[in-house]
Amino acid sequence: MARHDINIRALSIADTSDFGILRLIVNDPEKAYRVLKNAGFTVSLTQVLGVEMPDRPGGLSRVLDILEEKGINIEYLYAFIGRGGEEALVIFRVEDLDRAIQVLQSRQIPLLTEEKAYSL
């Protein structure tokens, strides 16, 4: 990834007895896909949802409560602190992305733009 100027912003590793799963948030997903595919890895692109919330107790809970209230299941998430330390950023993989976006926007939850996510 480094040789191709791809910056990893977040990652998660999980394994089973037969294989491992590496999930990456990178600054250039399309390029990372091509590089990994060309290197012989099994690769897929997955759409996720970025959410900004206050970095204080209850910040994540509010978002989780909204998603639960609407029956939107979370498959996995990445959480990290913004550079300024005032906001937390959470990247969600949800079952119904379009509905999750609509629900969170209707509750004035700030969504993370692709540009901001890639520039972290």
C-alpha positions as CSV (number, residue, x, y, z in Angstrom):
1,M,0.0,0.0,0.0
2,A,2.8,2.4,0.9
3,R,4.6,1.8,-2.4
4,H,1.4,3.0,-4.2
5,D,0.9,6.0,-1.9
6,I,-2.3,4.6,-0.3
7,N,-2.8,5.8,3.2
8,I,-4.6,3.5,5.6
9,R,-6.9,5.5,7.9
10,A,-8.4,2.7,9.9
11,L,-8.3,-1.1,9.9
12,S,-9.8,-4.1,11.5
13,I,-8.6,-7.7,11.4
14,A,-10.7,-10.8,12.1
15,D,-9.8,-14.4,11.6
16,T,-11.5,-17.8,11.4
17,S,-9.9,-21.2,11.3
18,D,-9.8,-21.0,7.5
19,F,-9.1,-17.4,6.6
20,G,-8.7,-13.9,7.8
21,I,-10.6,-10.7,7.0
22,L,-8.8,-7.4,6.8
23,R,-11.1,-4.4,6.5
24,L,-9.5,-1.1,5.6
25,I,-10.5,2.6,5.4
26,V,-8.1,4.2,2.9
27,N,-7.6,7.5,1.2
28,D,-8.2,6.0,-2.2
29,P,-10.5,3.0,-2.2
30,E,-10.6,2.4,-5.9
31,K,-6.8,2.4,-6.2
32,A,-6.4,0.2,-3.1
33,Y,-8.9,-2.3,-4.7
34,R,-6.8,-2.5,-7.9
35,V,-3.5,-2.8,-6.0
36,L,-4.8,-5.6,-3.7
37,K,-6.6,-7.4,-6.5
38,N,-3.5,-7.3,-8.7
39,A,-1.5,-8.7,-5.8
40,G,-3.7,-11.8,-5.7
41,F,-6.0,-11.0,-2.8
42,T,-9.7,-11.6,-2.7
43,V,-11.0,-8.0,-2.5
44,S,-14.4,-6.3,-2.3
45,L,-15.5,-2.7,-1.9
46,T,-18.2,-2.0,0.7
47,Q,-20.2,1.1,1.2
48,V,-20.1,2.5,4.7
49,L,-21.5,5.4,6.6
50,G,-19.4,8.0,8.4
51,V,-20.9,9.8,11.4
52,E,-19.4,12.7,13.4
53,M,-20.4,13.0,17.1
54,P,-19.2,14.9,20.1
55,D,-16.3,13.2,21.8
56,R,-18.0,13.0,25.2
57,P,-20.0,10.4,27.2
58,G,-23.2,9.6,25.4
59,G,-22.1,10.8,22.0
60,L,-22.1,7.3,20.4
61,S,-25.1,6.2,22.5
62,R,-27.3,8.8,20.9
63,V,-26.6,7.5,17.4
64,L,-26.9,3.9,18.4
65,D,-30.3,4.6,20.0
66,I,-31.6,6.2,16.8
67,L,-30.5,3.3,14.7
68,E,-32.0,0.8,17.2
69,E,-35.2,2.7,17.4
70,K,-35.6,2.4,13.6
71,G,-34.5,-1.2,13.5
72,I,-31.3,-0.6,11.5
73,N,-28.8,-3.3,12.2
74,I,-25.1,-2.6,12.4
75,E,-22.8,-5.2,10.9
76,Y,-19.6,-3.6,12.2
77,L,-18.0,-0.2,12.9
78,Y,-14.8,1.6,13.3
79,A,-14.4,4.4,15.8
80,F,-11.7,6.9,16.2
81,I,-11.0,10.5,17.5
82,G,-10.7,13.4,15.1
83,R,-7.4,15.3,14.9
84,G,-8.7,18.1,17.1
85,G,-9.9,15.8,19.8
86,E,-13.3,17.5,19.9
87,E,-15.2,15.1,17.8
88,A,-15.4,11.3,17.5
89,L,-15.8,9.7,14.1
90,V,-17.5,6.4,13.6
91,I,-17.7,4.5,10.4
92,F,-20.7,2.1,10.3
93,R,-21.5,-0.8,8.0
94,V,-25.3,-1.1,8.2
95,E,-27.8,-3.4,6.5
96,D,-29.8,-0.6,5.0
97,L,-27.4,2.2,4.1
98,D,-29.9,4.5,2.4
99,R,-32.4,4.3,5.3
100,A,-29.7,4.9,7.9
101,I,-28.6,8.0,6.0
102,Q,-32.2,9.3,5.9
103,V,-32.9,8.6,9.5
104,L,-29.6,10.2,10.8
105,Q,-30.0,13.2,8.6
106,S,-33.6,13.7,9.9
107,R,-32.2,13.8,13.4
108,Q,-29.5,16.3,12.4
109,I,-26.7,13.9,13.0
110,P,-23.6,15.1,11.0
111,L,-22.5,12.6,8.4
112,L,-18.9,12.4,7.3
113,T,-18.3,13.3,3.6
114,E,-16.1,11.1,1.5
115,E,-13.7,14.0,1.1
116,K,-13.3,14.5,4.9
117,A,-13.0,10.7,5.5
118,Y,-10.2,10.4,2.9
119,S,-8.4,13.4,4.3
120,L,-8.3,12.3,7.9
